[in-house]
Amino acid sequence: MSRLAPVVFLLILLLAGGAGAREDGADRNPVWTLDEAVEQVEALYPGRILSARENDGEGSVRVFVVRILTENQEVRTLRIEQGTEVQR
């Protein structure tokens, strides 16, 4: 039983790590498509989407470029690498 206890403890820690709520309250997942990137940007940044496109990044990594007009009338350009979350 003593050999199994550390394994069980590690499994509990791993499972509990994903159970907490995000600080900003947003339910985000890694972005894999341009549509997913736009959805997350719309959820995090109030304003209007001006443009959205996909660029080839370094190596085989795709980068999604989304331009928005914020509520303060500022244009922001966000670059999101495929497989990452949109950051606030």
Contacts in CASP RR format, 6 or more apart in sequence:
PFRMAT RR
TARGET T0000
AUTHOR 0000-0000-0000
METHOD contacts of the structure
MODEL  1
MSRLAPVVFLLILLLAGGAGAREDGADRNPVWTLDEAVEQVEALYPGRIL
SARENDGEGSVRVFVVRILTENQEVRTLRIEQGTEVQR
22 28 0 8 1.000
24 44 0 8 1.000
24 88 0 8 1.000
26 40 0 8 1.000
26 43 0 8 1.000
26 44 0 8 1.000
26 88 0 8 1.000
28 40 0 8 1.000
28 43 0 8 1.000
28 44 0 8 1.000
28 85 0 8 1.000
28 86 0 8 1.000
29 36 0 8 1.000
29 85 0 8 1.000
30 83 0 8 1.000
30 84 0 8 1.000
30 85 0 8 1.000
31 37 0 8 1.000
31 40 0 8 1.000
31 64 0 8 1.000
31 80 0 8 1.000
31 82 0 8 1.000
31 83 0 8 1.000
31 84 0 8 1.000
31 85 0 8 1.000
31 86 0 8 1.000
32 82 0 8 1.000
32 83 0 8 1.000
34 52 0 8 1.000
34 53 0 8 1.000
34 54 0 8 1.000
34 64 0 8 1.000
37 52 0 8 1.000
37 64 0 8 1.000
37 66 0 8 1.000
37 80 0 8 1.000
37 86 0 8 1.000
38 49 0 8 1.000
38 52 0 8 1.000
38 64 0 8 1.000
38 66 0 8 1.000
40 80 0 8 1.000
40 85 0 8 1.000
40 86 0 8 1.000
41 49 0 8 1.000
41 66 0 8 1.000
41 68 0 8 1.000
41 78 0 8 1.000
41 80 0 8 1.000
41 86 0 8 1.000
42 49 0 8 1.000
44 86 0 8 1.000
44 88 0 8 1.000
45 68 0 8 1.000
45 70 0 8 1.000
45 76 0 8 1.000
45 78 0 8 1.000
45 88 0 8 1.000
46 70 0 8 1.000
46 71 0 8 1.000
47 68 0 8 1.000
47 69 0 8 1.000
47 70 0 8 1.000
47 71 0 8 1.000
48 68 0 8 1.000
48 69 0 8 1.000
49 66 0 8 1.000
49 67 0 8 1.000
49 68 0 8 1.000
50 67 0 8 1.000
50 68 0 8 1.000
50 69 0 8 1.000
50 75 0 8 1.000
51 65 0 8 1.000
51 66 0 8 1.000
51 67 0 8 1.000
52 64 0 8 1.000
52 65 0 8 1.000
52 66 0 8 1.000
52 67 0 8 1.000
53 64 0 8 1.000
53 65 0 8 1.000
54 62 0 8 1.000
54 63 0 8 1.000
54 64 0 8 1.000
54 65 0 8 1.000
55 62 0 8 1.000
55 63 0 8 1.000
55 64 0 8 1.000
55 65 0 8 1.000
56 62 0 8 1.000
56 63 0 8 1.000
57 63 0 8 1.000
57 81 0 8 1.000
61 81 0 8 1.000
61 82 0 8 1.000
62 81 0 8 1.000
62 82 0 8 1.000
63 79 0 8 1.000
63 80 0 8 1.000
63 81 0 8 1.000
63 82 0 8 1.000
64 79 0 8 1.000
64 80 0 8 1.000
64 81 0 8 1.000
64 82 0 8 1.000
65 77 0 8 1.000
65 78 0 8 1.000
65 79 0 8 1.000
66 77 0 8 1.000
66 78 0 8 1.000
66 80 0 8 1.000
67 75 0 8 1.000
67 76 0 8 1.000
67 77 0 8 1.000
67 78 0 8 1.000
68 75 0 8 1.000
68 76 0 8 1.000
68 78 0 8 1.000
69 75 0 8 1.000
70 76 0 8 1.000
78 86 0 8 1.000
80 86 0 8 1.000
END
